[in-house]
């Protein structure tokens, strides 16, 4: 319902409701425990004694702060501490006392978003999901690997965000709350001048007395106040002023917005710095190890000093390699041990397990060599310290490059977030509309109905309506429309767009989380978190990937060792200074570290992140990987007519009265009936009537109130205007209401339908009193779009509630062969189901006004021309502009994205399928080529980087029609 709209008049000032509200004073609790309130009805409460009994019973329960039971109606309001007692136990206690509990509240579900740290692959995200789903009260949990976020639906009566964060940390990952469902209409304020609980009480009382404030939370330790409010009645600026006014005489208070630091970008930069620093630190140790083991021994006499024996067979070279490798293995490589510990504790395995196994095998075998060399004067053996050190260094390099590339996958979302300006020019007007004052304030302090001045070259801070001034506004950053749009009084402007050349005065209509920009960002974030069905392949593989790799590595070592001991292969195959066991061990370690589960896990989410971000920057909002995957399969596109193929601004081009009614009488009655309808055709009739009245010199703006108003879906409307019963609609409505249509009327209808016009008949008291012929011009790009879809092997269908003749004329004009006419909204959904029964994947394109059933029924619902109203639930894809070219863009982008995902999978799977046999030594007998463990580690790192970079190529996507058009 619109704010202050006509529907508000139907809402009684004093609502008679079953809800029972009791104001219970909140007890002071030094521990600042969270207190919740539950309300329900208790049966068999017959007198005050019964209610007192229940209250006494409840007060004895540990965790109950206060309880009030009405003796008249049996309604109960109970304050309780969720950490100590659950709602279910309260209910059971009352029922055990012999009082039935009725109207128990439905399960309350809250949603929170969390930032997750420390995930490396799909196995990590699955482990977090399992840990979350084990919490009592968590309903669903979705973890996005590439986005590094989790979205959790939970019952706040059973758990809270602290428990959820604790469960994630117990699983070995970091977690931080981003937002909760109830943050939308909350403001967090930092308060100055508060020194005692008395000050908090004064401020709380002042805030609670403000109209629109629903809840106040105070935190004395941090001097922070959280206020929940109704944005239609209040705003952050008013609340800050209220706190300032609460001071008196010796006490003065001040408040400002508590701005939480923008952590995502800072944390990404910190993660990049950590990996970079760790890589460089490991290189300080690893490079000398590599030089001492690989290069200097090959450059005599420069490396001869490394062979100097210290004690028995222990040389300087071995000792130096051991000393340099140890910090890399246990200090720099500690992250792999920690990751392995948590992975194994939750009975799963990830990349950390593979790295820890491989490096430990190399390091501890080398330690065995050191001990043997120290204790024996004849032992000869080759250490692998360079394998352990170089392996960790290459993996850190790979992770550094990977997080560098992953940061760029969310570039489009970051750019959207940064579009809104930090400050705005707030004007104060007097009763005559003159400017009294102007001040620059934070955009976050803007409230509904504020008047804002936007100078040339400045960004629009919030959504609003122009009340004064003329200018052109560049909306390309929101809608993708390159040409600046002319704006004048009455036109809507979108927050984040750029004012070009004129000064505008704008009245704020949507602020904070309600702006189009905020909704777009929320929608894109949700899309990037949603998991595409194709991701299931990686999820299935990840469950057995690591155990399979470990088994393959063990079998590789065993196979080479046994065949070596049995003399199956010749001695010259064994490299110099290496024995059969060491050769087999090198092959086994190579298999362990060459396998890469990360590349598989990143194949889908990185591509979805880039594609949804790129789509959003071009005005195409795709609701997640599921919508992307379905859109690429589309073979049939069903178009609505009005507002989709046509401009959606119909005009009356002809009006003819019949049955002896005058034009004025006929127009007045039709307009009185249509004024309550939201349909574009109804608006066209009302506008025509206004112009006609101005033409004949009548300036009456008020119409007779219609009674018994009824909408006949897909046919028209009916109602009683004065004493007359009025019908306005098509021939189907007339037939249904048994209104006869004479030959004169039929002839008028036929002539106009051949001209692609829609005829609206007006019947008064059972007789056709006149007709309006309405035309709605076809969008200029419609024909090109239908033609381009045909070139993509996609057929087009029109489905409309209009008559067959008009629909056929429009279809012929744009090139559509198949038409379903005179179809109501539910009928449109049925037609789509018929097409689906033939095995077609169907997309429905509608304007969202009366197409919701069809949008929901289609495989892919596309809401076109959504403008600032981006929260369209029925659609899978939201096209902000009314341009049909975006239909092609949505399908083409989904095809390109799915193609990229397949390529990522081919690369990730192909790499593992080819890399593991080569690492196992399959080429060694024929070519002498083998993959040393440190080089295998470098290959593993390169595979993840290649997948992320492959997804990043989607950032260069260009609209296909724009590319073709001159």
Buried (B, 14 or more C-beta within 10 A) or exposed (E): EEEEEEEEEEEEEEEEEEEBEBEBEBEEEEEEEEBBBBBBBBBEBEEEEBBEBBBEBBEEBEBBBBBBBBBEEBBBBBBBBBEEBBBEBBBEBBEEBEBEBEBEEEEEBBBBBBBBEBBBBBBBBBBBBBBBEEBEBBBEBBBBBBBBBBBBBBBBBBBBBEBBBBBBBEBBBBBBBBBBEBBBBBBBBBBEBBEEEEBBEBBBEBBEEBEBBEEBBBEBEEBBBBBBBEBEBBBBBBBBEBBBEBBEEEBEBEBBBBEEEEEBBEBBEEBBEBBBEBBEBBBEBBBBBBBBBEEBBEEEEEBEEBEEEEEBBBBBBBBBBBEBBBBBBEEBBEBBBBBBBBBBEBEBBBBBBBBBBBBBBBBEBBBEBBEBBBEEEEBEBBBBBBBBBBBBBBBBBBBBBBBBBBBBBBBBBBEBBEBBBEBBBBBEEEEEEEEEEEEEBBBBBBBBBBBBBBEEEBBBBBBBBBBBBBBBBBBBBBBBBEEBBEBEEEBBBBBBBBBBEBBBBBBBBBBBBBBBBBBBBBBBBBBBBBBBEBBEBBBEBBBEBBEEBBEBBBEBBEBBBEEBEEEEBEEEBBEEEBBBBBBBBBBBBBBBBBBBBBBBBBBBBBBBBBBBBBBBBBBBBBBBBBBBBBBBBBBBBBBBBBBBBBBBEBBBBBBBBBBEBEEBBBBBBBBBBBBBBEBBBBBBBBBBBBEBBEEEEEEEEEBBEBEEBEBBEBBBBBBBBEEBBBBBBBBBBBEBBEBEBEEEBEEBBEEBBEEBBBBBBBBBEEBBBBBBBBBBBBBEBBBBBBEBBBEBEBBBBBBBBBBBBBBBBBBEBBBBEBBBBBBBBEBBBBBBEEBBEEEBBBBBBBBBBBBBBBBBBBBBBBBBBBEBEBBBEBBBBBBBBBBBBBBBBBBBBBBBBBEBBEBBBEBBBEBBEEBBBBBBBBBBEEEEEBBBBBBBBBBBBBBBBBBBBBBBEBBEBEBBBEEEEE
